[in-house]
Amino acid sequence: MNPEALLAAPSLENQFPLEFHNGFRIATLAFWCLSCDKAIPLAKVHGHVGSIMKSVVDVTAAASCPCGHLNRYRIRLHDDATCTYLKNGEWVTEGKGNANKLSLFGRLRLQLLFLWIRWKCYWLARTLRIIQRDFREKHGLPHDG
């Protein structure tokens, strides 16, 4: 869709908040001019918001910046807190979803570390019990049980 037709479409400010089937919620979006890098209020961004699938919302929009640049946006918002957008003709993915993959790896490493510490503590406690038993036998002290 050409930018002029998008500018004739309704403002995106009434399209938010968005809520996905899994409960993930997007309160609003922020847009910047692709030329001067200044923020553009959502009321001045016009276009369409539609659902491609249950887990993806497609935003096609345009905004005219006071600097004179006509901005066009194509964004896909995902229910895993990632967004994919068109930049210089290529789709780019950003967001927490990638961090969740890393944090999953981090959680696995943390669990392995925890298991290793528990294993070391088990052997340390076992060794201390043996030392304690030997000490009590050597000095004729009664056993705890």
LOLO-371367 format. One line per 4 residues: number of its first residue (from 0); for each residue x, y, z of N, C-alpha, C. Coordinates in Angstrom, 1 decimal. Example, Ala and Ser with C-alpha at 12.3 -4.5 7.8 and 13.67 -1.06 7.14 Angstrom:
# LOLO-371367
0 = 13.2 -5.7 7.8 12.3 -4.5 7.8 13.2 -3.3 7.8 | 12.8 -2.2 7.1 13.7 -1.1 7.1 12.9 0.0 7.9;
//
This chain:
# LOLO-371367
0 = 0.8 -1.2 0.0 0.0 0.0 0.0 0.9 1.2 0.0 | 0.5 2.2 -0.8 1.4 3.4 -0.9 1.2 4.3 0.3 | 2.2 5.1 0.7 2.2 5.9 1.9 1.0 6.9 1.9 | 0.6 7.5 0.7 -0.5 8.4 0.7 -1.8 7.8 1.1;
4 = -2.0 6.6 0.7 -3.2 5.8 1.1 -3.2 5.5 2.6 | -2.0 5.2 3.1 -1.9 4.9 4.5 -2.2 6.2 5.4 | -1.7 7.3 4.9 -2.0 8.6 5.6 -3.4 8.9 5.6 | -4.2 8.4 4.6 -5.6 8.7 4.6 -6.4 7.7 5.6;
8 = -5.7 6.7 6.0 -6.3 5.7 6.9 -6.4 6.3 8.3 | -7.2 5.7 9.2 -7.3 6.2 10.6 -6.0 6.1 11.4 | -5.9 7.0 12.4 -4.7 7.0 13.3 -4.6 5.7 14.0 | -3.4 5.3 14.3 -3.2 4.1 15.1 -3.5 4.2 16.6;
12 = -3.7 5.4 17.1 -3.8 5.6 18.5 -5.0 4.9 19.1 | -6.1 4.6 18.3 -7.2 3.9 18.8 -7.1 2.4 18.6 | -6.0 1.9 18.1 -5.8 0.5 17.8 -5.1 -0.2 19.0 | -4.7 0.6 20.0 -3.9 0.1 21.1 -4.7 0.3 22.4;
16 = -4.6 -0.5 23.4 -3.6 -1.6 23.5 -4.1 -2.9 22.7 | -3.1 -3.7 22.4 -3.3 -5.0 21.8 -3.2 -6.1 22.8 | -4.0 -7.1 22.7 -3.8 -8.2 23.6 -3.9 -9.5 22.8 | -2.9 -10.4 23.0 -2.8 -11.6 22.3 -3.6 -12.7 23.1;
20 = -3.8 -13.8 22.4 -4.5 -15.0 23.0 -3.8 -15.5 24.3 | -2.5 -15.4 24.4 -1.8 -15.9 25.5 -1.7 -14.9 26.7 | -2.3 -13.7 26.5 -2.4 -12.7 27.6 -1.3 -11.7 27.4 | -0.3 -11.8 26.5 0.7 -10.8 26.3 0.0 -9.6 25.8;
24 = 0.4 -8.4 26.3 -0.3 -7.2 26.0 0.7 -6.1 25.5 | 0.4 -5.4 24.5 1.2 -4.3 24.0 0.3 -3.0 24.2 | 0.8 -2.1 25.1 0.0 -0.9 25.4 0.1 0.1 24.3 | 1.2 0.3 23.7 1.3 1.3 22.6 2.6 1.0 21.8;
28 = 2.8 1.7 20.8 4.0 1.6 20.0 4.6 3.0 19.9 | 5.9 3.1 19.7 6.6 4.4 19.5 7.2 4.3 18.1 | 7.0 5.5 17.4 7.6 5.6 16.1 8.5 6.8 16.0 | 9.6 6.6 15.2 10.6 7.6 15.0 10.7 7.9 13.5;
32 = 11.0 9.1 13.2 11.3 9.5 11.8 12.5 8.8 11.4 | 12.5 8.2 10.2 13.6 7.5 9.7 14.7 8.4 9.1 | 14.3 9.7 9.0 15.3 10.7 8.5 15.9 11.5 9.6 | 15.1 12.1 10.5 15.7 13.0 11.5 15.8 12.3 12.9;
36 = 15.2 11.1 13.0 15.2 10.3 14.3 14.5 11.0 15.4 | 13.5 11.8 15.1 12.7 12.4 16.2 11.4 11.6 16.4 | 10.9 11.5 17.6 9.7 10.8 17.9 8.5 11.4 17.1 | 7.6 10.5 16.7 6.4 10.9 16.0 5.2 10.4 16.9;
40 = 4.3 11.3 17.4 3.2 10.8 18.2 2.3 9.8 17.5 | 1.8 8.9 18.3 1.0 7.8 17.7 -0.2 8.4 17.0 | -0.7 9.5 17.4 -1.9 10.2 16.8 -1.6 10.6 15.4 | -0.3 10.8 15.1 0.1 11.3 13.7 0.5 10.1 12.8;
44 = 0.4 8.9 13.4 0.8 7.7 12.6 -0.5 7.1 12.1 | -0.6 6.9 10.8 -1.9 6.3 10.3 -1.6 5.0 9.5 | -2.6 4.2 9.5 -2.4 2.9 8.8 -3.4 1.8 9.3 | -3.0 0.6 9.2 -3.9 -0.5 9.5 -3.2 -1.5 10.4;
48 = -4.0 -2.1 11.3 -3.5 -3.1 12.2 -4.4 -4.3 12.0 | -3.8 -5.5 11.7 -4.5 -6.7 11.4 -3.8 -7.9 11.9 | -4.6 -8.9 12.1 -4.0 -10.2 12.7 -3.7 -11.1 11.5 | -2.5 -11.6 11.4 -2.1 -12.6 10.4 -2.4 -14.0 10.9;
52 = -2.0 -14.2 12.2 -2.3 -15.4 12.9 -2.6 -15.1 14.3 | -3.0 -16.0 15.2 -3.3 -15.7 16.6 -2.1 -15.1 17.3 | -0.9 -15.5 16.8 0.3 -15.1 17.5 1.0 -13.9 16.9 | 0.5 -13.3 15.8 1.2 -12.3 15.1 0.1 -11.2 14.7;
56 = 0.5 -9.9 15.0 -0.3 -8.8 14.5 0.6 -8.0 13.6 | 0.0 -7.6 12.4 0.7 -6.9 11.4 0.3 -5.4 11.4 | 1.3 -4.6 11.4 1.0 -3.1 11.4 1.7 -2.6 10.2 | 0.8 -1.9 9.3 1.3 -1.2 8.1 0.9 0.2 8.3;
60 = 1.9 1.1 8.4 1.6 2.5 8.7 2.5 3.5 8.0 | 2.1 4.7 8.1 2.9 5.8 7.5 2.7 7.1 8.4 | 3.7 7.9 8.4 3.6 9.2 9.1 4.4 10.2 8.4 | 3.9 11.4 8.4 4.6 12.6 7.9 5.3 13.3 9.0;
64 = 6.6 13.5 8.9 7.3 14.1 10.0 7.4 15.6 9.7 | 7.4 16.5 10.7 7.6 17.9 10.5 8.9 18.3 9.7 | 9.9 17.4 9.7 11.1 17.6 8.9 10.8 17.5 7.4 | 9.6 16.9 7.1 9.2 16.8 5.7 9.3 15.4 5.1;
68 = 10.0 14.5 5.9 10.1 13.1 5.4 8.8 12.3 5.6 | 8.5 11.5 4.6 7.3 10.6 4.7 7.8 9.2 5.1 | 7.5 8.8 6.2 7.9 7.5 6.8 6.9 6.4 6.5 | 7.4 5.3 6.2 6.5 4.1 6.0 7.0 3.0 6.9;
72 = 6.1 2.3 7.6 6.5 1.3 8.6 5.7 0.0 8.3 | 6.4 -1.1 8.4 5.8 -2.4 8.3 6.4 -3.2 9.5 | 5.5 -3.5 10.4 5.9 -4.2 11.7 5.0 -5.4 12.0 | 5.6 -6.5 12.4 4.9 -7.6 12.9 5.2 -7.8 14.4;
76 = 4.1 -7.7 15.2 4.3 -7.9 16.6 3.9 -9.3 17.0 | 4.7 -10.0 17.7 4.5 -11.4 18.1 4.2 -11.6 19.5 | 3.5 -12.6 19.8 3.0 -12.9 21.2 4.1 -13.3 22.2 | 5.3 -13.5 21.7 6.5 -13.8 22.5 7.3 -12.6 22.8;
80 = 6.8 -11.4 22.7 7.4 -10.2 23.0 8.5 -9.8 21.9 | 8.5 -10.4 20.8 9.4 -10.0 19.7 8.6 -9.2 18.7 | 9.4 -8.4 17.9 8.8 -7.7 16.8 9.7 -7.9 15.6 | 9.1 -8.0 14.5 9.8 -8.1 13.2 9.4 -6.9 12.4;
84 = 10.4 -6.2 11.8 10.1 -5.0 11.0 10.9 -5.0 9.7 | 10.4 -4.3 8.8 11.1 -4.2 7.5 12.0 -3.0 7.6 | 13.3 -3.3 7.3 14.4 -2.2 7.4 15.2 -2.4 6.1 | 15.2 -1.4 5.3 16.0 -1.4 4.0 15.7 -2.7 3.2;
88 = 14.4 -3.1 3.2 14.0 -4.2 2.3 14.3 -5.6 3.0 | 14.8 -5.6 4.2 15.0 -6.9 4.9 14.2 -7.0 6.2 | 13.7 -8.1 6.6 13.1 -8.3 7.9 14.1 -8.5 9.0 | 13.9 -7.7 10.0 14.8 -7.7 11.2 13.9 -8.1 12.4;
92 = 14.4 -9.0 13.3 13.7 -9.4 14.5 14.4 -8.9 15.7 | 13.7 -8.3 16.6 14.2 -7.8 17.9 13.2 -8.1 19.0 | 13.7 -8.1 20.2 12.8 -8.2 21.3 13.2 -9.2 22.3 | 12.3 -9.4 23.3 12.6 -10.2 24.4 12.5 -11.7 24.1;
96 = 11.9 -12.1 23.0 11.8 -13.5 22.6 13.2 -14.1 22.4 | 14.1 -13.3 21.8 15.5 -13.8 21.7 16.2 -13.9 23.0 | 15.9 -13.0 23.9 16.5 -13.0 25.2 15.9 -14.2 26.0 | 14.7 -14.6 25.7 14.1 -15.8 26.4 14.9 -17.0 26.0;
100 = 15.3 -17.1 24.8 16.1 -18.3 24.3 17.4 -18.3 25.1 | 18.0 -17.1 25.2 19.3 -17.0 25.9 19.1 -17.3 27.4 | 18.0 -16.8 28.0 17.8 -17.0 29.4 17.4 -18.5 29.6 | 16.8 -19.2 28.6 16.6 -20.6 28.8 17.9 -21.3 28.9;
104 = 18.9 -20.9 28.0 20.2 -21.5 28.1 20.9 -21.2 29.4 | 20.7 -19.9 29.9 21.2 -19.5 31.2 20.6 -20.3 32.3 | 19.3 -20.5 32.2 18.6 -21.3 33.3 19.2 -22.7 33.3 | 19.4 -23.3 32.1 20.0 -24.7 32.1 21.3 -24.7 32.7;
108 = 22.2 -23.7 32.4 23.5 -23.6 33.0 23.4 -23.5 34.5 | 22.4 -22.6 35.0 22.2 -22.4 36.4 21.8 -23.7 37.1 | 20.9 -24.5 36.4 20.5 -25.7 37.0 21.6 -26.7 37.1 | 22.5 -26.8 36.1 23.6 -27.7 36.1 24.6 -27.2 37.2;
112 = 24.8 -25.9 37.4 25.6 -25.5 38.5 25.1 -25.8 39.8 | 23.8 -25.7 40.0 23.1 -26.0 41.2 23.3 -27.5 41.5 | 23.1 -28.4 40.5 23.3 -29.8 40.7 24.7 -30.2 41.1 | 25.7 -29.5 40.4 27.1 -29.7 40.7 27.3 -29.3 42.2;
116 = 26.8 -28.2 42.6 27.0 -27.7 44.0 26.4 -28.7 45.0 | 25.2 -29.2 44.7 24.5 -30.2 45.6 25.4 -31.5 45.6 | 26.0 -31.9 44.5 26.8 -33.1 44.5 28.0 -32.9 45.4 | 28.7 -31.7 45.3 29.9 -31.4 46.1 29.5 -31.3 47.6;
120 = 28.3 -30.7 47.9 27.9 -30.7 49.3 27.6 -32.0 49.8 | 27.0 -32.9 49.0 26.8 -34.3 49.5 28.1 -35.0 49.9 | 29.1 -34.9 49.0 30.4 -35.5 49.3 31.1 -34.8 50.5 | 30.9 -33.5 50.6 31.5 -32.8 51.7 30.8 -33.3 53.0;
124 = 29.5 -33.3 53.0 28.8 -33.8 54.3 29.2 -35.2 54.6 | 29.3 -36.1 53.6 29.7 -37.5 53.8 31.1 -37.6 54.4 | 32.0 -36.8 53.9 33.4 -36.8 54.4 33.4 -36.3 55.8 | 32.7 -35.2 56.1 32.6 -34.7 57.5 32.0 -35.7 58.4;
128 = 31.0 -36.4 58.0 30.4 -37.5 58.9 31.5 -38.6 59.2 | 32.2 -39.0 58.2 33.3 -40.0 58.4 34.4 -39.4 59.4 | 34.8 -38.2 59.2 35.8 -37.6 60.1 35.2 -37.5 61.5 | 34.0 -37.1 61.6 33.4 -36.9 62.9 33.3 -38.3 63.6;
132 = 32.9 -39.3 62.9 32.8 -40.7 63.4 34.1 -41.2 63.9 | 35.2 -41.0 63.1 36.5 -41.4 63.4 37.0 -40.6 64.7 | 36.7 -39.3 64.7 37.2 -38.5 65.9 36.5 -39.0 67.2 | 35.2 -39.3 67.1 34.5 -39.8 68.3 35.0 -41.2 68.7;
136 = 35.3 -42.0 67.8 35.9 -43.4 68.1 37.3 -43.2 68.7 | 38.1 -42.3 68.2 39.4 -42.2 68.6 39.5 -41.6 70.1 | 38.5 -40.7 70.4 38.5 -40.1 71.7 37.5 -40.7 72.6 | 36.8 -41.8 72.3 35.9 -42.4 73.1 34.6 -41.7 73.4;
140 = 34.2 -40.8 72.5 33.0 -40.0 72.7 31.8 -40.8 72.2 | 30.6 -40.6 72.7 29.4 -41.3 72.3 29.0 -40.9 70.9 | 28.4 -41.8 70.1 27.8 -41.5 68.8 26.5 -40.8 68.9 | 26.2 -39.9 67.9 24.9 -39.3 67.9 23.8 -40.2 67.4;
144 = 24.0 -41.1 66.7 23.0 -42.0 66.2 23.4 -42.7 65.0;
//
